[in-house]
């Protein structure tokens, strides 16, 4: 999810599409939150690991 968000950020910056930029920021933020919760050992949505 983080990689997809970064790709959307790059494409949004190159093409000047603010919608892609906004969605990219949201995906990166959600991906980081899930990654941090998983790294802390907490089960997120019934899953222990996200990879």
Short mmCIF file of the C-alpha atoms (twelve columns), coordinates in Angstrom:
data_MODEL
# 
_entry.id   MODEL 
# 
loop_
_atom_site.group_PDB 
_atom_site.id 
_atom_site.type_symbol 
_atom_site.label_atom_id 
_atom_site.label_alt_id 
_atom_site.label_comp_id 
_atom_site.label_asym_id 
_atom_site.label_seq_id 
_atom_site.Cartn_x 
_atom_site.Cartn_y 
_atom_site.Cartn_z 
_atom_site.pdbx_PDB_model_num 
ATOM 1  C CA . UNK A 1  0.000  0.000   0.000   1 
ATOM 2  C CA . UNK A 2  2.884  2.333   0.745   1 
ATOM 3  C CA . UNK A 3  4.507  1.605   -2.615  1 
ATOM 4  C CA . UNK A 4  1.228  2.211   -4.454  1 
ATOM 5  C CA . UNK A 5  0.820  5.497   -2.589  1 
ATOM 6  C CA . UNK A 6  4.326  6.634   -3.515  1 
ATOM 7  C CA . UNK A 7  3.730  5.724   -7.169  1 
ATOM 8  C CA . UNK A 8  0.503  7.729   -7.148  1 
ATOM 9  C CA . UNK A 9  2.308  10.664  -5.535  1 
ATOM 10 C CA . UNK A 10 4.955  10.644  -8.260  1 
ATOM 11 C CA . UNK A 11 2.412  10.316  -11.078 1 
ATOM 12 C CA . UNK A 12 0.259  13.043  -9.520  1 
ATOM 13 C CA . UNK A 13 3.247  15.370  -9.222  1 
ATOM 14 C CA . UNK A 14 4.377  14.748  -12.802 1 
ATOM 15 C CA . UNK A 15 0.914  15.116  -14.369 1 
ATOM 16 C CA . UNK A 16 -0.247 17.880  -12.017 1 
ATOM 17 C CA . UNK A 17 -3.390 15.918  -11.081 1 
ATOM 18 C CA . UNK A 18 -4.341 16.856  -7.536  1 
ATOM 19 C CA . UNK A 19 -6.693 13.880  -7.180  1 
ATOM 20 C CA . UNK A 20 -3.811 11.418  -7.626  1 
ATOM 21 C CA . UNK A 21 -1.713 13.413  -5.178  1 
ATOM 22 C CA . UNK A 22 -4.490 13.350  -2.550  1 
ATOM 23 C CA . UNK A 23 -5.162 9.623   -2.948  1 
ATOM 24 C CA . UNK A 24 -1.427 8.934   -2.829  1 
ATOM 25 C CA . UNK A 25 -1.037 10.801  0.456   1 
ATOM 26 C CA . UNK A 26 -3.987 8.904   1.929   1 
ATOM 27 C CA . UNK A 27 -2.576 5.530   0.832   1 
ATOM 28 C CA . UNK A 28 0.854  6.296   2.257   1 
ATOM 29 C CA . UNK A 29 -0.676 7.403   5.565   1 
ATOM 30 C CA . UNK A 30 -2.892 4.313   5.861   1 
ATOM 31 C CA . UNK A 31 -0.013 2.053   4.882   1 
ATOM 32 C CA . UNK A 32 2.266  3.591   7.507   1 
ATOM 33 C CA . UNK A 33 -0.369 3.226   10.229  1 
ATOM 34 C CA . UNK A 34 -0.940 -0.442  9.354   1 
ATOM 35 C CA . UNK A 35 2.811  -1.044  9.201   1 
ATOM 36 C CA . UNK A 36 3.401  0.564   12.599  1 
ATOM 37 C CA . UNK A 37 0.565  -1.359  14.223  1 
ATOM 38 C CA . UNK A 38 1.857  -4.605  12.741  1 
ATOM 39 C CA . UNK A 39 5.403  -3.844  13.883  1 
ATOM 40 C CA . UNK A 40 4.131  -3.183  17.397  1 
ATOM 41 C CA . UNK A 41 2.698  -6.707  17.511  1 
ATOM 42 C CA . UNK A 42 -0.939 -5.702  17.387  1 
ATOM 43 C CA . UNK A 43 -3.375 -7.676  15.288  1 
ATOM 44 C CA . UNK A 44 -5.064 -5.411  12.745  1 
ATOM 45 C CA . UNK A 45 -8.376 -6.602  11.292  1 
ATOM 46 C CA . UNK A 46 -7.711 -10.103 12.576  1 
ATOM 47 C CA . UNK A 47 -4.272 -10.412 10.954  1 
ATOM 48 C CA . UNK A 48 -0.944 -10.409 12.746  1 
ATOM 49 C CA . UNK A 49 1.214  -9.638  9.688   1 
ATOM 50 C CA . UNK A 50 0.911  -7.501  6.593   1 
ATOM 51 C CA . UNK A 51 3.455  -8.063  3.843   1 
# 
